[in-house]
Amino acid sequence: MTVGVLGGLGPEATLDFFARILDRTPATRDQDHLHLIIDNNPQVPNRNEAVAGSGPSPVPVLVEMAQRLERAGADFLVMPCNAAHAFVDAIREAISIPFLSIIEETRNGVMQRFPKIQCVGVLASTGCVDSELYQKSFADVSVDVVVPVDRDREAFMGLLYRIKSGDKSREVRRSMQSIARQLIDRGAEAIVAGCTEVPLVLDGIDIPCPLVNSTDVLVERTVAAARRGEWQD
């Protein structure tokens, strides 16, 4: 099967997604790897500003990308950006192929690993948080969600844009750990890396509770779906 990837949101997160796809695909030769078509388009308008009402909607560009990938032969689509899923309904309405949601798959992954969990902490951008993507998804399974607030919310966004600019310094890593620990102090039993830039500076050994990486969840689900040919006629 052919996987279509709406990428460039941001470019390094897309590169990280592709690298993890390669790493997680059982392959002994080139031909064993997945066929991916990646539309790496960094010109998609800022998702956080769009949700806040201070910037243009990314919907026209996202829809154009999705339709272009479908015309190119993609059997299903993925988008390694959490905040952009605030606009997923418009994407799904514009295409006739399946779209795997990083939000839905991450929620399902958490519940499979921790079926008795009661509270999850989500490290996510303002667009993702204000759209309540994870809050609504986990509410469906009666799990509470805590997110960065006040100074931590502002600090997280500052870190996000530093990471996007290429800064993955020790200072950035320590600051991200600190925000995650604040969520743990507020009752989080596991932390979701709900922004695809977070895994570039944070991994499971950095915090004293399980870390669920939304990029990894989407990678695993993408590889499994493509190898099984879930949507082939």
C-alpha positions as CSV (number, residue, x, y, z in Angstrom):
1,M,0.0,0.0,0.0
2,T,1.0,3.6,-0.5
3,V,1.0,6.0,2.5
4,G,0.4,9.7,1.9
5,V,2.0,12.0,4.4
6,L,0.8,15.6,5.0
7,G,4.2,17.0,6.1
8,G,6.2,20.1,6.8
9,L,4.3,20.9,10.0
10,G,7.2,21.3,10.9
11,P,9.8,19.9,8.6
12,E,12.0,18.3,11.3
13,A,9.0,16.6,12.9
14,T,8.2,15.1,9.4
15,L,11.8,14.0,9.0
16,D,11.6,12.4,12.5
17,F,8.4,10.6,11.5
18,F,10.0,9.3,8.3
19,A,13.1,8.1,10.2
20,R,11.0,6.3,12.7
21,I,9.0,4.6,9.9
22,L,12.3,3.3,8.4
23,D,13.5,2.1,11.8
24,R,10.2,0.3,12.7
25,T,9.7,-1.4,9.3
26,P,11.0,-5.0,9.2
27,A,13.2,-4.9,6.2
28,T,16.2,-6.7,4.8
29,R,16.3,-5.0,1.5
30,D,15.0,-1.8,-0.1
31,Q,11.9,-3.5,-1.5
32,D,10.7,-4.4,2.0
33,H,10.1,-0.8,3.0
34,L,6.9,1.1,2.7
35,H,5.9,3.3,-0.2
36,L,5.5,6.8,1.2
37,I,4.6,9.9,-0.7
38,I,5.5,12.9,1.5
39,D,4.2,16.4,0.8
40,N,6.6,18.4,2.9
41,N,4.9,21.8,2.7
42,P,6.1,24.3,5.4
43,Q,3.9,26.9,3.8
44,V,0.8,25.7,5.7
45,P,-0.4,28.6,7.8
46,N,0.3,28.5,11.5
47,R,-2.2,26.2,13.1
48,N,-2.0,27.7,16.6
49,E,-2.7,31.2,15.2
50,A,-5.6,29.9,13.2
51,V,-7.2,28.3,16.2
52,A,-6.7,31.5,18.2
53,G,-8.4,33.5,15.4
54,S,-5.3,35.6,14.8
55,G,-4.1,34.0,11.6
56,P,-5.5,32.5,8.3
57,S,-7.0,29.1,8.2
58,P,-4.8,26.3,7.0
59,V,-7.8,24.3,5.7
60,P,-7.4,25.3,2.0
61,V,-3.7,24.3,1.9
62,L,-4.3,21.1,3.9
63,V,-7.2,20.1,1.7
64,E,-5.1,20.7,-1.4
65,M,-2.3,18.6,0.0
66,A,-4.6,15.8,0.9
67,Q,-6.3,15.7,-2.5
68,R,-2.9,15.9,-4.3
69,L,-1.7,12.9,-2.3
70,E,-4.9,11.0,-3.1
71,R,-4.4,11.7,-6.8
72,A,-0.8,10.6,-6.6
73,G,-2.0,7.2,-5.5
74,A,-2.0,7.2,-1.7
75,D,-4.3,4.5,-0.2
76,F,-4.5,6.3,3.1
77,L,-3.2,9.5,4.7
78,V,-1.4,10.5,7.9
79,M,-0.4,13.8,9.3
80,P,2.4,14.0,11.9
81,C,1.1,17.2,13.5
82,N,-1.3,17.2,16.4
83,A,-2.6,20.7,16.3
84,A,-3.5,20.4,12.6
85,H,-6.0,17.8,13.6
86,A,-8.2,20.7,14.7
87,F,-9.1,20.8,11.0
88,V,-9.3,17.1,10.3
89,D,-13.0,17.1,9.5
90,A,-12.5,19.3,6.5
91,I,-9.7,17.1,5.3
92,R,-11.7,13.9,5.6
93,E,-14.7,15.5,3.8
94,A,-12.4,16.4,0.9
95,I,-11.0,12.9,0.2
96,S,-12.3,9.4,-0.5
97,I,-9.5,7.5,1.2
98,P,-9.0,6.8,4.9
99,F,-7.2,9.3,7.2
100,L,-5.5,8.0,10.3
101,S,-5.8,10.4,13.2
102,I,-2.8,10.8,15.5
103,I,-5.2,11.9,18.2
104,E,-7.4,8.9,18.0
105,E,-4.5,6.5,17.6
106,T,-2.6,8.0,20.6
107,R,-5.7,7.8,22.8
108,N,-6.2,4.2,21.8
109,G,-2.5,3.4,22.4
110,V,-2.6,4.9,25.9
111,M,-5.7,2.9,26.8
112,Q,-4.2,-0.3,25.5
113,R,-1.1,0.2,27.6
114,F,-2.8,1.5,30.7
115,P,-6.4,0.4,30.7
116,K,-7.0,1.6,34.3
117,I,-5.5,5.0,33.9
118,Q,-7.5,7.9,35.3
119,C,-5.5,11.0,34.4
120,V,-3.2,11.8,31.5
121,G,-0.9,14.8,31.1
122,V,-0.6,16.2,27.5
123,L,2.3,18.3,26.3
124,A,0.7,20.1,23.4
125,S,0.6,23.5,21.7
126,T,-2.0,26.1,22.3
127,G,-3.9,25.1,19.1
128,C,-4.1,21.5,20.2
129,V,-5.1,22.4,23.7
130,D,-7.6,25.1,22.9
131,S,-9.3,22.9,20.3
132,E,-9.5,20.3,23.2
133,L,-8.4,17.5,20.8
134,Y,-7.1,15.3,23.5
135,Q,-9.5,16.5,26.2
136,K,-12.5,15.4,24.1
137,S,-10.8,12.2,22.9
138,F,-10.0,11.0,26.4
139,A,-13.4,12.2,27.8
140,D,-14.9,9.5,25.6
141,V,-13.1,6.9,27.7
142,S,-13.7,8.7,31.0
143,V,-10.0,9.8,31.5
144,D,-9.1,13.2,32.8
145,V,-6.5,15.4,31.0
146,V,-4.2,18.0,32.4
147,V,-2.3,20.4,30.1
148,P,0.2,23.2,30.7
149,V,-1.4,26.3,32.1
150,D,-0.4,29.9,32.8
151,R,3.4,30.3,32.7
152,D,3.9,26.7,31.7
153,R,1.6,27.2,28.7
154,E,3.6,30.2,27.6
155,A,6.9,28.5,28.4
156,F,5.9,25.5,26.3
157,M,5.1,27.6,23.3
158,G,8.5,29.3,23.6
159,L,10.2,25.9,23.7
160,L,8.2,24.7,20.7
161,Y,9.4,27.6,18.5
162,R,13.0,27.2,19.8
163,I,12.9,23.5,18.8
164,K,11.5,24.5,15.4
165,S,14.4,26.9,14.9
166,G,16.8,24.0,15.6
167,D,17.5,24.6,19.3
168,K,17.6,21.2,21.1
169,S,20.0,22.3,23.8
170,R,20.3,21.0,27.3
171,E,18.4,24.0,28.5
172,V,15.5,23.3,26.2
173,R,15.4,19.7,27.3
174,R,15.5,20.6,31.0
175,S,12.7,23.1,30.6
176,M,10.5,20.5,28.8
177,Q,11.2,18.0,31.6
178,S,10.1,20.7,34.1
179,I,6.8,21.3,32.4
180,A,6.2,17.5,32.2
181,R,6.9,17.2,35.9
182,Q,4.3,19.9,36.7
183,L,1.7,17.8,34.9
184,I,2.8,14.8,37.0
185,D,2.4,16.9,40.2
186,R,-1.1,17.7,39.1
187,G,-2.1,14.0,38.9
188,A,-0.9,12.8,35.5
189,E,-0.1,9.1,35.6
190,A,1.4,9.2,32.1
191,I,2.5,11.9,29.8
192,V,1.5,12.2,26.1
193,A,4.0,13.9,23.8
194,G,1.1,15.6,22.0
195,C,3.2,17.7,19.8
196,T,5.5,16.1,17.2
197,E,8.4,18.5,18.2
198,V,8.4,17.2,21.8
199,P,10.1,13.8,21.0
200,L,13.0,15.8,19.5
201,V,14.0,16.8,23.1
202,L,12.2,14.4,25.5
203,D,12.1,10.7,25.9
204,G,11.0,8.1,28.5
205,I,14.1,8.3,30.6
206,D,13.6,12.0,31.3
207,I,10.5,11.8,33.5
208,P,9.4,9.6,36.4
209,C,6.3,8.2,34.7
210,P,5.5,6.6,31.3
211,L,5.9,8.8,28.2
212,V,3.6,8.0,25.3
213,N,5.1,9.5,22.1
214,S,2.3,10.4,19.6
215,T,4.8,10.2,16.8
216,D,5.7,6.6,17.7
217,V,2.1,5.6,18.0
218,L,1.3,7.0,14.5
219,V,4.4,5.3,13.2
220,E,3.5,1.9,14.6
221,R,-0.1,2.2,13.3
222,T,1.0,3.4,9.9
223,V,3.4,0.5,9.5
224,A,0.9,-2.0,10.6
225,A,-1.9,-0.7,8.4
226,A,0.4,-0.5,5.3
227,R,1.9,-4.0,5.8
228,R,-1.5,-5.6,6.4
229,G,-3.1,-3.8,3.4
230,E,-6.0,-2.7,5.6
231,W,-7.8,-0.7,2.9
232,Q,-6.9,-2.6,-0.2
233,D,-9.8,-3.8,-2.3
